[in-house]
Amino acid sequence: MTRAIARLVAAQRPAQPTAAVQSDPAVIEDVKRALPNFATLPLEEAEAVLHDAALKELKAAVNESEAQANEARQQFTDAQTAGSEAGMQTARQRLQKIQADQMEKFKRISAKSQAQVDALRQLRKPETK
């Protein structure tokens, strides 16, 4: 599971920094809060810190979703044991929603991580005019 999350985060990284893209000021502030010494850290190390934070956030999202999914699976098993087709359908739908919500969280966390890395690169390489 951790490798899958790491691949998702890595897939969000562009091969080259995005040129001339202005980062959201809120994202820049997030980076400054996460890395108070961003100006003195080597860029690769600063990026690694941001990616590690994203990975930690993804793991927490996985744990939360897994707990919800386990509840839905138990609900399905209980409905199946009781012979309740409606209960099984409800549990199935709940599980599908949990999985869809989980994927959206993953995408949001990955996008946030990429935006932070882009903002860091922008901060470290001021645009020359």
FIVOGU-486647 format. One record per residue (C-alpha): residue number from 1; residue in three letters; chain; x, y, z. Coordinates in pm, 1 decimal. Last residue first. Layout:
# residues N
r nr: NUM&rest: ALA&kette: A&u: X&v: Y&w: Z
...
***
This chain:
# residues 129
r nr: 129&rest: LYS&kette: A&u: 1329.6&v: 3989.4&w: -1576.7
r nr: 128&rest: THR&kette: A&u: 1467.5&v: 3698.4&w: -1378.1
r nr: 127&rest: GLU&kette: A&u: 1209.1&v: 3489.8&w: -1193.4
r nr: 126&rest: PRO&kette: A&u: 1317.7&v: 3394.9&w: -846.2
r nr: 125&rest: LYS&kette: A&u: 1459.0&v: 3045.3&w: -828.1
r nr: 124&rest: ARG&kette: A&u: 1424.8&v: 2922.4&w: -469.0
r nr: 123&rest: LEU&kette: A&u: 1080.1&v: 3066.6&w: -414.4
r nr: 122&rest: GLN&kette: A&u: 954.9&v: 2933.0&w: -747.5
r nr: 121&rest: ARG&kette: A&u: 1104.2&v: 2592.2&w: -672.9
r nr: 120&rest: LEU&kette: A&u: 931.5&v: 2592.0&w: -335.6
r nr: 119&rest: ALA&kette: A&u: 603.8&v: 2694.3&w: -498.3
r nr: 118&rest: ASP&kette: A&u: 632.7&v: 2407.7&w: -747.2
r nr: 117&rest: VAL&kette: A&u: 705.8&v: 2165.9&w: -462.9
r nr: 116&rest: GLN&kette: A&u: 404.0&v: 2297.9&w: -272.4
r nr: 115&rest: ALA&kette: A&u: 178.8&v: 2270.5&w: -577.0
r nr: 114&rest: GLN&kette: A&u: 296.3&v: 1912.0&w: -626.0
r nr: 113&rest: SER&kette: A&u: 212.2&v: 1824.8&w: -267.2
r nr: 112&rest: LYS&kette: A&u: -128.6&v: 1989.0&w: -294.0
r nr: 111&rest: ALA&kette: A&u: -199.5&v: 1795.8&w: -614.0
r nr: 110&rest: SER&kette: A&u: -98.4&v: 1470.8&w: -443.4
r nr: 109&rest: ILE&kette: A&u: -316.4&v: 1545.5&w: -140.3
r nr: 108&rest: ARG&kette: A&u: -614.6&v: 1630.8&w: -361.0
r nr: 107&rest: LYS&kette: A&u: -566.9&v: 1322.8&w: -579.2
r nr: 106&rest: PHE&kette: A&u: -538.1&v: 1095.3&w: -277.8
r nr: 105&rest: LYS&kette: A&u: -843.3&v: 1253.9&w: -117.0
r nr: 104&rest: GLU&kette: A&u: -1039.5&v: 1203.4&w: -440.0
r nr: 103&rest: MET&kette: A&u: -931.0&v: 838.7&w: -449.6
r nr: 102&rest: GLN&kette: A&u: -1046.7&v: 789.2&w: -91.1
r nr: 101&rest: ASP&kette: A&u: -1382.0&v: 950.1&w: -165.3
r nr: 100&rest: ALA&kette: A&u: -1433.6&v: 709.3&w: -454.9
r nr: 99&rest: GLN&kette: A&u: -1339.3&v: 411.5&w: -235.7
r nr: 98&rest: ILE&kette: A&u: -1568.8&v: 525.2&w: 46.3
r nr: 97&rest: LYS&kette: A&u: -1850.0&v: 581.4&w: -203.2
r nr: 96&rest: GLN&kette: A&u: -1805.6&v: 230.3&w: -346.3
r nr: 95&rest: LEU&kette: A&u: -1808.4&v: 84.3&w: 5.4
r nr: 94&rest: ARG&kette: A&u: -2128.4&v: 269.3&w: 89.7
r nr: 93&rest: GLN&kette: A&u: -2291.7&v: 145.7&w: -229.5
r nr: 92&rest: ARG&kette: A&u: -2198.5&v: -214.8&w: -147.6
r nr: 91&rest: ALA&kette: A&u: -2326.8&v: -173.2&w: 209.8
r nr: 90&rest: THR&kette: A&u: -2658.9&v: -38.5&w: 82.5
r nr: 89&rest: GLN&kette: A&u: -2686.3&v: -321.1&w: -171.6
r nr: 88&rest: MET&kette: A&u: -2614.4&v: -581.6&w: 97.0
r nr: 87&rest: GLY&kette: A&u: -2875.3&v: -426.7&w: 324.2
r nr: 86&rest: ALA&kette: A&u: -3131.8&v: -428.3&w: 43.0
r nr: 85&rest: GLU&kette: A&u: -3054.9&v: -793.6&w: -33.0
r nr: 84&rest: SER&kette: A&u: -3105.6&v: -883.1&w: 331.8
r nr: 83&rest: GLY&kette: A&u: -3035.8&v: -1252.9&w: 385.0
r nr: 82&rest: ALA&kette: A&u: -2942.7&v: -1193.9&w: 748.5
r nr: 81&rest: THR&kette: A&u: -2598.1&v: -1342.3&w: 687.3
r nr: 80&rest: GLN&kette: A&u: -2561.9&v: -1126.0&w: 376.4
r nr: 79&rest: ALA&kette: A&u: -2669.6&v: -818.0&w: 568.6
r nr: 78&rest: ASP&kette: A&u: -2412.9&v: -891.3&w: 840.0
r nr: 77&rest: THR&kette: A&u: -2143.6&v: -954.7&w: 579.3
r nr: 76&rest: PHE&kette: A&u: -2228.1&v: -629.2&w: 400.2
r nr: 75&rest: GLN&kette: A&u: -2221.1&v: -430.6&w: 725.9
r nr: 74&rest: GLN&kette: A&u: -1886.7&v: -593.0&w: 806.1
r nr: 73&rest: ARG&kette: A&u: -1757.1&v: -485.4&w: 465.6
r nr: 72&rest: ALA&kette: A&u: -1887.1&v: -132.2&w: 528.5
r nr: 71&rest: GLU&kette: A&u: -1713.5&v: -120.9&w: 866.8
r nr: 70&rest: ASN&kette: A&u: -1390.9&v: -246.6&w: 710.0
r nr: 69&rest: ALA&kette: A&u: -1422.0&v: 20.9&w: 442.0
r nr: 68&rest: GLN&kette: A&u: -1454.2&v: 293.8&w: 705.4
r nr: 67&rest: ALA&kette: A&u: -1144.9&v: 169.5&w: 889.7
r nr: 66&rest: GLU&kette: A&u: -958.8&v: 139.9&w: 559.8
r nr: 65&rest: SER&kette: A&u: -1057.1&v: 493.5&w: 464.9
r nr: 64&rest: GLU&kette: A&u: -911.8&v: 637.4&w: 785.6
r nr: 63&rest: ASN&kette: A&u: -592.7&v: 434.9&w: 752.6
r nr: 62&rest: VAL&kette: A&u: -553.0&v: 532.9&w: 388.2
r nr: 61&rest: ALA&kette: A&u: -607.9&v: 901.4&w: 467.9
r nr: 60&rest: ALA&kette: A&u: -343.2&v: 881.9&w: 741.5
r nr: 59&rest: LYS&kette: A&u: -103.6&v: 717.9&w: 495.9
r nr: 58&rest: LEU&kette: A&u: -170.6&v: 993.2&w: 241.9
r nr: 57&rest: GLU&kette: A&u: -96.2&v: 1263.9&w: 499.4
r nr: 56&rest: LYS&kette: A&u: 232.5&v: 1093.6&w: 591.8
r nr: 55&rest: LEU&kette: A&u: 319.5&v: 1065.0&w: 222.8
r nr: 54&rest: ALA&kette: A&u: 244.6&v: 1433.2&w: 174.6
r nr: 53&rest: ALA&kette: A&u: 473.1&v: 1522.9&w: 466.0
r nr: 52&rest: ASP&kette: A&u: 745.1&v: 1300.7&w: 321.1
r nr: 51&rest: HIS&kette: A&u: 705.2&v: 1473.1&w: -15.8
r nr: 50&rest: LEU&kette: A&u: 749.5&v: 1815.0&w: 144.7
r nr: 49&rest: VAL&kette: A&u: 1058.6&v: 1701.4&w: 336.4
r nr: 48&rest: ALA&kette: A&u: 1199.8&v: 1542.2&w: 20.2
r nr: 47&rest: GLU&kette: A&u: 1149.0&v: 1867.7&w: -170.4
r nr: 46&rest: ALA&kette: A&u: 1346.6&v: 2053.7&w: 96.8
r nr: 45&rest: GLU&kette: A&u: 1624.3&v: 1794.6&w: 75.9
r nr: 44&rest: GLU&kette: A&u: 1639.6&v: 1818.9&w: -303.3
r nr: 43&rest: LEU&kette: A&u: 1646.0&v: 2199.6&w: -288.6
r nr: 42&rest: PRO&kette: A&u: 1933.6&v: 2210.9&w: -40.3
r nr: 41&rest: LEU&kette: A&u: 1808.6&v: 2377.7&w: 276.0
r nr: 40&rest: THR&kette: A&u: 1914.8&v: 2739.2&w: 332.3
r nr: 39&rest: ALA&kette: A&u: 1621.9&v: 2920.6&w: 173.8
r nr: 38&rest: PHE&kette: A&u: 1366.0&v: 2669.1&w: 299.7
r nr: 37&rest: ASN&kette: A&u: 1460.3&v: 2732.1&w: 665.6
r nr: 36&rest: PRO&kette: A&u: 1101.5&v: 2776.4&w: 788.2
r nr: 35&rest: LEU&kette: A&u: 1006.5&v: 2470.2&w: 582.8
r nr: 34&rest: ALA&kette: A&u: 649.0&v: 2366.2&w: 660.4
r nr: 33&rest: ARG&kette: A&u: 545.0&v: 2721.8&w: 743.9
r nr: 32&rest: LYS&kette: A&u: 724.2&v: 2865.6&w: 439.3
r nr: 31&rest: VAL&kette: A&u: 571.8&v: 2596.5&w: 219.9
r nr: 30&rest: ASP&kette: A&u: 221.9&v: 2666.5&w: 351.5
r nr: 29&rest: GLU&kette: A&u: 280.1&v: 3041.0&w: 292.7
r nr: 28&rest: ILE&kette: A&u: 373.4&v: 2967.1&w: -69.4
r nr: 27&rest: VAL&kette: A&u: 59.1&v: 2757.7&w: -102.1
r nr: 26&rest: ALA&kette: A&u: -151.0&v: 3047.7&w: 28.3
r nr: 25&rest: PRO&kette: A&u: 21.5&v: 3283.5&w: -219.0
r nr: 24&rest: ASP&kette: A&u: -87.2&v: 3056.5&w: -506.5
r nr: 23&rest: SER&kette: A&u: 212.0&v: 2977.0&w: -721.1
r nr: 22&rest: GLN&kette: A&u: 287.1&v: 3174.1&w: -1033.9
r nr: 21&rest: VAL&kette: A&u: 384.5&v: 2954.0&w: -1324.3
r nr: 20&rest: ALA&kette: A&u: 674.5&v: 3090.6&w: -1527.2
r nr: 19&rest: ALA&kette: A&u: 820.7&v: 2750.5&w: -1607.8
r nr: 18&rest: THR&kette: A&u: 687.6&v: 2430.8&w: -1453.8
r nr: 17&rest: PRO&kette: A&u: 979.7&v: 2246.3&w: -1304.3
r nr: 16&rest: GLN&kette: A&u: 1103.4&v: 1962.2&w: -1523.8
r nr: 15&rest: ALA&kette: A&u: 1015.0&v: 1592.6&w: -1504.8
r nr: 14&rest: PRO&kette: A&u: 683.7&v: 1680.0&w: -1343.8
r nr: 13&rest: ARG&kette: A&u: 604.6&v: 1523.0&w: -1008.2
r nr: 12&rest: GLN&kette: A&u: 245.8&v: 1397.3&w: -974.4
r nr: 11&rest: ALA&kette: A&u: 347.9&v: 1043.4&w: -1064.4
r nr: 10&rest: ALA&kette: A&u: 583.3&v: 1045.2&w: -766.0
r nr: 9&rest: VAL&kette: A&u: 293.3&v: 1105.8&w: -526.9
r nr: 8&rest: LEU&kette: A&u: 91.9&v: 821.7&w: -679.7
r nr: 7&rest: ARG&kette: A&u: 398.7&v: 596.6&w: -683.5
r nr: 6&rest: ALA&kette: A&u: 455.7&v: 668.5&w: -313.0
r nr: 5&rest: ILE&kette: A&u: 94.0&v: 579.3&w: -240.0
r nr: 4&rest: ALA&kette: A&u: 126.3&v: 251.4&w: -427.7
r nr: 3&rest: ARG&kette: A&u: 452.2&v: 176.3&w: -245.1
r nr: 2&rest: THR&kette: A&u: 281.6&v: 240.4&w: 89.8
r nr: 1&rest: MET&kette: A&u: 0.0&v: 0.0&w: 0.0
***
